[in-house]
């Protein structure tokens, strides 16, 4: 495997490790509740993917913003705006 592939895989593993540590937190439960308004059937899968993807409205990955002081409030509000725009 070349170094570019190894670097990419290492980055993705680190991101997934962070996500795994975030899931059992109260902050994640708050976001899960807010995401339920987006699409009740697919909300958790959608939320997990969204947390580790860059979000234009936040200027960063939601998981990065959520771990900053008052960041969880920003991420939760962003999710609620998404829900309003999707008719949730």
DSSP file (Angstrom, degrees, kcal/mol; ACC not computed):
  #  RESIDUE AA STRUCTURE BP1 BP2  ACC     N-H-->O    O-->H-N    N-H-->O    O-->H-N    TCO  KAPPA ALPHA  PHI   PSI    X-CA   Y-CA   Z-CA
    1    1 A X              0   0    0      0, 0.0     2,-0.1     0, 0.0     0, 0.0   0.000 360.0 360.0 360.0 139.7    0.0    0.0    0.0
    2    2 A X     >  -     0   0    0      1,-0.1     4,-2.3     4,-0.0     5,-0.2  -0.351 360.0-107.6 -83.0 167.2    1.3    3.5   -0.8
    3    3 A X  H  > S+     0   0    0      1,-0.2     4,-2.5     2,-0.2     5,-0.2   0.806 116.7  57.3 -66.7 -30.0    1.8    6.2    1.7
    4    4 A X  H  > S+     0   0    0      2,-0.2     4,-2.4     1,-0.2    -1,-0.2   0.937 110.0  44.2 -64.7 -45.8   -1.1    8.3    0.4
    5    5 A X  H  > S+     0   0    0      2,-0.2     4,-2.6     1,-0.2     5,-0.2   0.912 113.7  50.5 -64.4 -42.9   -3.5    5.4    0.9
    6    6 A X  H  X S+     0   0    0     -4,-2.3     4,-2.5     1,-0.2    -1,-0.2   0.905 110.8  49.1 -63.0 -41.0   -2.0    4.7    4.3
    7    7 A X  H  X S+     0   0    0     -4,-2.5     4,-2.4     2,-0.2    -2,-0.2   0.922 111.7  49.0 -63.3 -44.7   -2.4    8.3    5.3
    8    8 A X  H  X S+     0   0    0     -4,-2.4     4,-2.5     2,-0.2    -2,-0.2   0.935 112.7  47.2 -60.4 -47.3   -6.0    8.4    4.2
    9    9 A X  H  X S+     0   0    0     -4,-2.6     4,-2.6     1,-0.2    -1,-0.2   0.906 111.6  50.7 -62.8 -42.6   -6.9    5.2    6.1
   10   10 A X  H  X S+     0   0    0     -4,-2.5     4,-2.2    -5,-0.2    -1,-0.2   0.900 110.7  49.5 -62.2 -40.9   -5.2    6.5    9.2
   11   11 A X  H  X S+     0   0    0     -4,-2.4     4,-2.1     2,-0.2    -2,-0.2   0.921 112.2  47.3 -64.1 -44.7   -7.1    9.7    9.0
   12   12 A X  H  X S+     0   0    0     -4,-2.5     4,-2.5     2,-0.2    -2,-0.2   0.892 111.2  51.2 -65.3 -39.7  -10.4    7.9    8.6
   13   13 A X  H  X S+     0   0    0     -4,-2.6     4,-2.4     2,-0.2    -1,-0.2   0.918 109.9  49.7 -63.0 -42.8   -9.7    5.5   11.5
   14   14 A X  H  X S+     0   0    0     -4,-2.2     4,-2.1     2,-0.2    -2,-0.2   0.906 111.4  49.3 -62.6 -41.2   -8.9    8.4   13.7
   15   15 A X  H  X S+     0   0    0     -4,-2.1     4,-2.2     1,-0.2    -2,-0.2   0.913 112.0  47.6 -64.9 -42.8  -12.1   10.2   12.8
   16   16 A X  H  X S+     0   0    0     -4,-2.5     4,-2.5     2,-0.2    -2,-0.2   0.851 108.8  55.0 -67.7 -34.1  -14.1    7.0   13.4
   17   17 A X  H  X S+     0   0    0     -4,-2.4     4,-1.8     2,-0.2    -1,-0.2   0.914 108.8  48.2 -62.9 -42.0  -12.4    6.5   16.7
   18   18 A X  H  X S+     0   0    0     -4,-2.1     4,-1.7     2,-0.2    -2,-0.2   0.909 111.3  50.5 -63.0 -42.0  -13.5   10.0   17.7
   19   19 A X  H  X S+     0   0    0     -4,-2.2     4,-2.1     1,-0.2    -2,-0.2   0.910 107.8  53.3 -62.1 -42.3  -17.0    9.3   16.6
   20   20 A X  H  X S+     0   0    0     -4,-2.5     4,-0.6     1,-0.2    -1,-0.2   0.875 110.6  46.5 -62.1 -37.6  -17.0    6.1   18.6
   21   21 A X  H  < S+     0   0    0     -4,-1.8    -1,-0.2     1,-0.2    -2,-0.2   0.791 112.8  51.4 -73.2 -27.2  -16.0    8.0   21.8
   22   22 A X  H >< S+     0   0    0     -4,-1.7     3,-2.0     1,-0.2     6,-0.5   0.838  93.4  72.7 -77.8 -34.5  -18.6   10.7   21.0
   23   23 A X  H 3< S+     0   0    0     -4,-2.1    -1,-0.2     1,-0.3    -2,-0.1   0.830  93.4  51.7 -56.4 -40.0  -21.6    8.3   20.6
   24   24 A X  T 3< S+     0   0    0     -4,-0.6    -1,-0.3    -3,-0.2    -2,-0.1   0.444  93.3 102.9 -79.3   6.2  -22.1    7.4   24.3
   25   25 A X  S <> S-     0   0    0     -3,-2.0     4,-1.6     1,-0.1     5,-0.1  -0.414  80.9-121.0 -88.8 161.8  -22.1   11.1   25.4
   26   26 A X  H  > S+     0   0    0      1,-0.2     4,-2.2     2,-0.2     5,-0.2   0.852 114.0  60.7 -63.5 -35.4  -25.0   13.3   26.4
   27   27 A X  H  > S+     0   0    0      1,-0.2     4,-2.0     2,-0.2    -1,-0.2   0.912 104.0  49.0 -59.6 -42.8  -24.1   15.6   23.5
   28   28 A X  H  > S+     0   0    0     -6,-0.5     4,-2.9     1,-0.2    -1,-0.2   0.904 108.1  53.7 -64.1 -40.3  -24.6   12.8   21.0
   29   29 A X  H  X S+     0   0    0     -4,-1.6     4,-2.1     1,-0.2    -1,-0.2   0.891 107.7  51.4 -62.1 -38.4  -28.0   12.0   22.6
   30   30 A X  H  X S+     0   0    0     -4,-2.2     4,-2.1     2,-0.2    -1,-0.2   0.927 112.8  44.7 -62.2 -44.3  -29.0   15.7   22.2
   31   31 A X  H  X S+     0   0    0     -4,-2.0     4,-3.0     2,-0.2    -2,-0.2   0.877 109.5  55.8 -69.2 -36.6  -28.0   15.6   18.5
   32   32 A X  H  X S+     0   0    0     -4,-2.9     4,-1.5     2,-0.2    -1,-0.2   0.906 108.5  48.7 -60.2 -41.7  -29.7   12.3   18.0
   33   33 A X  H  < S+     0   0    0     -4,-2.1     4,-0.5     2,-0.2    -2,-0.2   0.925 113.3  46.1 -64.7 -45.0  -32.9   13.8   19.2
   34   34 A X  H >< S+     0   0    0     -4,-2.1     3,-1.1     1,-0.2     4,-0.3   0.885 111.2  52.7 -65.4 -38.6  -32.6   16.8   17.0
   35   35 A X  H >X S+     0   0    0     -4,-3.0     3,-1.9     1,-0.3     4,-1.3   0.774  93.1  72.9 -69.2 -25.9  -31.7   14.6   14.0
   36   36 A X  T 3< S+     0   0    0     -4,-1.5    -1,-0.3     1,-0.3     4,-0.2   0.770  90.6  60.0 -59.4 -24.2  -34.8   12.6   14.6
   37   37 A X  T <4 S+     0   0    0     -3,-1.1    -1,-0.3    -4,-0.5    -2,-0.2   0.707  99.8  57.1 -75.0 -19.6  -36.7   15.5   13.2
   38   38 A X  T <4 S-     0   0    0     -3,-1.9     2,-0.2    -4,-0.3    -2,-0.2   0.959 134.3 -19.1 -76.7 -52.8  -34.9   15.3    9.9
   39   39 A X     X  -     0   0    0     -4,-1.3     4,-1.3     1,-0.1     3,-0.4  -0.702  58.1-161.0-159.8  98.3  -35.8   11.7    9.0
   40   40 A X  T  4 S+     0   0    0      1,-0.2     4,-0.3    -4,-0.2     3,-0.2   0.830  91.0  49.8 -55.5 -37.3  -37.0    9.4   11.8
   41   41 A X  T  4 S+     0   0    0      1,-0.2    -1,-0.2     2,-0.1     3,-0.1   0.885 127.0  21.8 -72.1 -39.1  -36.3    6.2    9.8
   42   42 A X  T  > S+     0   0    0     -3,-0.4     4,-2.8     1,-0.1     5,-0.3   0.231  88.4 116.1-111.8  13.2  -32.8    7.0    8.8
   43   43 A X  H  X S+     0   0    0     -4,-1.3     4,-2.9     1,-0.2     5,-0.2   0.862  75.5  45.2 -59.4 -43.6  -31.9    9.6   11.4
   44   44 A X  H  > S+     0   0    0     -4,-0.3     4,-2.7     2,-0.2    -1,-0.2   0.943 116.2  44.9 -69.7 -44.7  -29.1    7.8   13.2
   45   45 A X  H  > S+     0   0    0      1,-0.2     4,-2.0     2,-0.2    -2,-0.2   0.926 116.9  47.2 -61.2 -43.1  -27.3    6.6   10.1
   46   46 A X  H  X S+     0   0    0     -4,-2.8     4,-2.7     1,-0.2    -2,-0.2   0.920 112.1  50.3 -62.7 -44.4  -27.7   10.0    8.6
   47   47 A X  H  X S+     0   0    0     -4,-2.9     4,-2.8    -5,-0.3    -2,-0.2   0.921 108.8  50.7 -61.8 -46.1  -26.5   11.7   11.8
   48   48 A X  H  X S+     0   0    0     -4,-2.7     4,-0.9     1,-0.2    -1,-0.2   0.922 114.1  44.4 -59.7 -44.8  -23.4    9.5   12.1
   49   49 A X  H >< S+     0   0    0     -4,-2.0     3,-0.6    -5,-0.2     4,-0.3   0.920 114.3  50.0 -63.6 -44.3  -22.4   10.3    8.4
   50   50 A X  H >< S+     0   0    0     -4,-2.7     3,-1.3     1,-0.2    12,-0.6   0.872 102.2  61.5 -64.3 -38.8  -23.2   14.0    8.9
   51   51 A X  H 3< S+     0   0    0     -4,-2.8    12,-2.3     1,-0.3    13,-0.3   0.813 110.6  39.3 -59.1 -31.7  -21.1   14.3   12.1
   52   52 A X  T << S+     0   0    0     -4,-0.9     2,-0.4    -3,-0.6    -1,-0.3   0.322 102.9  84.0-104.0   7.5  -17.9   13.3   10.2
   53   53 A X  S <  S-     0   0    0     -3,-1.3     9,-0.8    -4,-0.3    10,-0.1  -0.865  91.4 -97.3-109.1 144.0  -18.5   15.2    7.0
   54   54 A X  E     -A   61   0A   0     -2,-0.4     2,-0.6     7,-0.2     7,-0.3  -0.366  36.5-150.8 -58.1 133.6  -17.8   18.9    6.5
   55   55 A X  E >>> -A   60   0A   0      5,-1.9     4,-1.9     1,-0.1     3,-1.3  -0.942   5.6-151.9-111.1 117.5  -20.9   21.0    7.1
   56   56 A X  T 345S+     0   0    0     -2,-0.6    -1,-0.1     1,-0.3     3,-0.1   0.885  95.3  54.0 -56.0 -42.7  -21.0   24.2    5.1
   57   57 A X  T 345S+     0   0    0      1,-0.2    -1,-0.3     2,-0.1    21,-0.0   0.690 116.3  38.6 -68.2 -18.1  -23.2   26.0    7.6
   58   58 A X  T <45S-     0   0    0     -3,-1.3    -1,-0.2     2,-0.3    -2,-0.2   0.616  99.0-132.0-104.8 -18.3  -20.8   25.2   10.4
   59   59 A X  T  <5S+     0   0    0     -4,-1.9     2,-0.3     1,-0.2    -3,-0.2   0.621  81.5  39.4  75.9  12.4  -17.5   25.7    8.5
   60   60 A X  E   <S-A   55   0A   0     -5,-0.9    -5,-1.9    -7,-0.1    -2,-0.3  -0.955 106.5 -57.7-168.7 177.5  -16.2   22.4    9.8
   61   61 A X  E >>  -A   54   0A   0     -2,-0.3     4,-2.0    -7,-0.3     3,-0.9  -0.557  48.5-127.0 -68.7 136.6  -17.2   18.8   10.6
   62   62 A X  H 3> S+     0   0    0     -9,-0.8     4,-3.0   -12,-0.6     5,-0.2   0.857 109.4  58.4 -54.7 -36.6  -20.0   18.9   13.2
   63   63 A X  H 3> S+     0   0    0    -12,-2.3     4,-0.9     1,-0.2    -1,-0.3   0.852 106.6  49.0 -64.1 -32.1  -18.1   16.5   15.5
   64   64 A X  H <4 S+     0   0    0     -3,-0.9     3,-0.3   -13,-0.3    -1,-0.2   0.910 114.1  44.6 -71.1 -42.6  -15.2   19.1   15.6
   65   65 A X  H >< S+     0   0    0     -4,-2.0     3,-1.9     1,-0.2    -2,-0.2   0.910 108.2  58.2 -66.8 -42.5  -17.6   22.0   16.4
   66   66 A X  H 3< S+     0   0    0     -4,-3.0     6,-0.6     1,-0.3    -1,-0.2   0.768 100.8  57.2 -61.5 -26.5  -19.5   19.9   19.0
   67   67 A X  T 3< S+     0   0    0     -4,-0.9    -1,-0.3    -3,-0.3     2,-0.2   0.402  92.3  86.9 -88.2   3.7  -16.4   19.4   21.0
   68   68 A X  S X> S-     0   0    0     -3,-1.9     3,-2.4     1,-0.1     4,-0.6  -0.639  99.8 -76.5 -96.5 159.5  -15.7   23.1   21.4
   69   69 A X  T 34 S-     0   0    0      1,-0.3    -1,-0.1    -2,-0.2    -2,-0.1  -0.343 119.9  -2.0 -55.5 130.7  -17.1   25.2   24.2
   70   70 A X  T 3> S+     0   0    0     -4,-0.1     4,-1.3     1,-0.1     3,-0.3   0.494 101.3 120.9  63.6   5.7  -20.8   26.0   23.4
   71   71 A X  H <>  +     0   0    0     -3,-2.4     4,-2.6     1,-0.2     5,-0.2   0.852  62.7  61.0 -66.6 -35.7  -20.3   24.0   20.1
   72   72 A X  H  X S+     0   0    0     -4,-0.6     4,-2.6    -6,-0.6    -1,-0.2   0.876 102.6  52.9 -61.6 -35.5  -22.9   21.5   20.9
   73   73 A X  H  > S+     0   0    0     -3,-0.3     4,-2.3     2,-0.2    -1,-0.2   0.906 109.6  48.4 -65.0 -40.9  -25.5   24.3   21.0
   74   74 A X  H  X S+     0   0    0     -4,-1.3     4,-2.2     2,-0.2    -2,-0.2   0.919 113.7  46.2 -63.4 -44.3  -24.4   25.5   17.5
   75   75 A X  H  X S+     0   0    0     -4,-2.6     4,-2.3     2,-0.2    -2,-0.2   0.911 112.4  50.0 -66.7 -42.6  -24.5   22.0   16.0
   76   76 A X  H  X S+     0   0    0     -4,-2.6     4,-2.2    -5,-0.2    -1,-0.2   0.921 111.4  48.7 -62.6 -43.7  -27.9   21.3   17.6
   77   77 A X  H  X S+     0   0    0     -4,-2.3     4,-2.1     1,-0.2    -1,-0.2   0.895 109.5  52.9 -62.8 -40.0  -29.3   24.6   16.2
   78   78 A X  H  X S+     0   0    0     -4,-2.2     4,-2.0     1,-0.2    -1,-0.2   0.912 108.6  50.1 -61.6 -42.6  -27.9   23.8   12.8
   79   79 A X  H  X S+     0   0    0     -4,-2.3     4,-2.5     1,-0.2    -1,-0.2   0.901 108.3  52.6 -62.2 -41.4  -29.7   20.4   12.8
   80   80 A X  H  X S+     0   0    0     -4,-2.2     4,-2.2     1,-0.2    -1,-0.2   0.882 107.9  51.1 -64.9 -36.7  -32.9   22.0   13.8
   81   81 A X  H  X S+     0   0    0     -4,-2.1     4,-2.1     2,-0.2    -1,-0.2   0.897 109.1  51.3 -66.0 -38.7  -32.6   24.4   10.8
   82   82 A X  H  X S+     0   0    0     -4,-2.0     4,-1.4     2,-0.2     6,-0.2   0.936 109.2  50.8 -60.2 -45.9  -32.0   21.4    8.5
   83   83 A X  H  <>S+     0   0    0     -4,-2.5     5,-2.7     1,-0.2     4,-0.4   0.902 109.5  50.3 -60.4 -41.7  -35.1   19.7    9.9
   84   84 A X  H ><5S+     0   0    0     -4,-2.2     3,-0.8     1,-0.2    -1,-0.2   0.894 110.5  49.7 -63.3 -39.5  -37.2   22.9    9.3
   85   85 A X  H 3<5S+     0   0    0     -4,-2.1    -1,-0.2     1,-0.2    -2,-0.2   0.713 111.7  48.3 -74.0 -20.0  -35.9   23.1    5.7
   86   86 A X  T 3<5S-     0   0    0     -4,-1.4    -1,-0.2    -3,-0.3    -2,-0.2   0.396 117.8-108.3 -99.2   2.8  -36.8   19.4    5.1
   87   87 A X  T < 5       0   0    0     -3,-0.8    -3,-0.2    -4,-0.4    -4,-0.1   0.625 360.0 360.0  83.5  11.6  -40.3   19.7    6.5
   88   88 A X      <       0   0    0     -5,-2.7    -4,-0.2    -6,-0.2    -5,-0.1   0.464 360.0 360.0 -74.8 360.0  -39.4   17.7    9.6
